[in-house]
Amino acid sequence: MKKLSLTVKTLAAGMAVLAVASCAEKQAAPAPVAVVSAEGQPATRSLNIRYINADSLMSSYVLAQQIAEEGQRLMVRYQQQEQQKQQEIQNLANTIAQKQQNNTYLSQASYEADMQNFQNKQNEAARFLTNQQNNINNTIAAAQQRLNDSISNCAREFAIANGYDAVLMNEAGVYFNPELDVTAALIEVLNARFNAGNTAAK
């Protein structure tokens, strides 16, 4: 059966670029780029861009940690169920083989009845495991969406509050000046919001 995994890269899918427009902040800024004014005349200003490291974000954000742990628990549980079903089918096959070896079957009909039961058990196991896989996939997809929404919304508000024109994932570029890294600051905001939400829910 196909094994399921929940990786950092999967959780980070769909978060390529988080851009928001606002005024510039008085911090170290990248080289100015040419823009065009409303009158069509060239103007020059600096884009205030920051970036976040996806791996660091996923390893330090409490919600991401919990989702990853839940994914691992679901996967382990599925593997246990798969092994159990395989063992049940194998035991039934062994029983049929033993009956044949000991000439226990008194008629062809009794043998065929056991074989039909064996086939039914195989089909039931396959349907059960498929349903379990679908449930896990749905659970993981919902968790991914929740995580992506949480990070995206927080990053947008974080950018606006700090006057950033854009907040990018580090995977969106080849090189970023390390001074533009706001991962730690965003993680702090994300975890504070998450903890506050949990406290309010209690």
N, C-alpha and C positions, 0 to 999 in steps of 0.2 A: 504494500500500500504506500501511496505517496506520503512522505513525511512532511509535516508542516513546520515552518520556522518563522520566527519573528525577529527580524534583524533591524539594526539601526537604520540601514539604507532603506528598508521597506517603510519603517515608521516615518522617515523623512521625505517619502515620495509626495509630490504635489506641492512642495515648499520651495520651489526653485527661486522665485523672486518675490519679495514683499516690498512694494514701492508705495510711498506716500508723499504727497506734495506739501511743502510748508516752507517757512522762512529759514534762512541760514543761521547756524549757531556759531558763536565765537570760539571755535576750537580749531585744531590743526585740520586743514582742508586740503583736498587734492588739487591738482593743477586746474586752472580755470578752463572752461570749455565755452565755445561760442554758442550763443543763443540768438534768436531773432525776436525783436520787439514786435508789439502789435502793429507798429507802422511799417514793418518790413525791414527796418534798419538793423544791422548786426549789433549785438551788444555782448558784453562779456561779464560773466559772473561765475562763481564757483559752486559746483554741485556738492552738497554736504552728504556724503555717502558713508555708511558704515557696513560692517559685515558680521556675521555670526558663524561659528564653527558647528556644523551639524552633529558631528560625533560627540563633541564636548557637551552640547546641549542635551542630546539624548541620554548621555550617561549621568548627567547631574540633575535633570529635571525630574522631580519626584513622580509626577504623573507618568512620564515615559518609563521610569523604572518599574512602576507598578504594572503598567500594561505589558512590559516585557516579561515580568515575572508571571503574570497571569497566562500569557501565551505559552510559556514553558510548562506551566502546570497543565494546561489543556493538552499540550503535545504529549507529555508523559502519561496522562490519563488515557489518551487515545492509544498510545503504544501498548499500554497494559490491556486495554480492551481488545485490541487486535490480537495480542498473544493469547488471551483467554479464548477467543473464538477459534483461533487456529488450533489450540490444544483440544478443544471440544470436538472439532472436526476430525482431528487426527485420532482421538480416542475412539470415535465412532468407526472410523476406517479400520482401526486395529481390531475392533470387536467383530466386524464383518469378516475380516481376513482370518481371525481365529476360528470363527464358526465354520468357514470353508475348510480350513485345515483339519478340523476335528470332525468333519462330516456331520455337523449339527443340523444343517438344513434338511428338513424332511421332504421338501418339495421346491420346485422352481419358483412357485408363487411366493413362498416365504422369503426366499433369497431376493427376489425382485422387490418385495415390500420393503426389505431393509435397504436396498439400493435406492429406492425412491425416497425413503426417509433421509438417507444420507445426502441425496441431491437437494432435498428441501432444506435441510440444515445448512448446506453450503450457500444456497440462495438467500436464506434468512440472515446469515452472517454477513454476506456481501451487502445486503440492503442496510443492515444495521450500521456497518462501518461507513458506508457511503453517507448515510444520514448524519453520523457523527462528524465526518469530515465537513459536510455542508454547514453544520451548526458552528463548528470551529471557525470556518472561513468567514461566516457572517459575523461572529463575535469579534474576530480580528479586524474585519473591515470597519465595523462600527467603532472599535477602539482607535483605529488609525484616523478615522474622520474626526473623532473627538479630540485627539491629540493635535492633528493638523489645525483644526479650528482654534484650539487654545493658543497655540504658538502664533498663528497668523494674526489673530485678533490682538494679542498682547504686543506683538512686534509692531503692529500698525500704530497702536496707541503710544507705545514707547517711542517710536520714531517721531510722531507728531509732538509729543511732550518735550522732546529734546531738539526739535527743529531739524531733523534729518530729512533730506529729500528722498532717500531710499535706504532700506536695510536689505542686504543681499545675503544669501547663503554662500559660504566660501566656495562651494562647488560651481557657482555661477561664473567664476573668473579663474584665471591662471595665477595671478598674483595680487595680493592685497597688502598694503602697508600694515604691519602688525599694530600700529598705533590706532588703526581704524576698527580694531576688534572690540565689539561690545558684548561678546558672548556672556562673560561673567555677570555683567550688569543686567542683561535680559534674564538670565537664569535666576538671579536674585528676585527679580520682579515676578517671574512665573511661579517660583516656589512660595513666595509670600502670598500671592493670590490663591494658590492651591490650598495652602494651609489655612488661610482665612475662610475659604469656602467650606473646608471640612469642619472647621470649628463652628461655623454658622449652621451647618447641617445637623449638628449634634443637639 
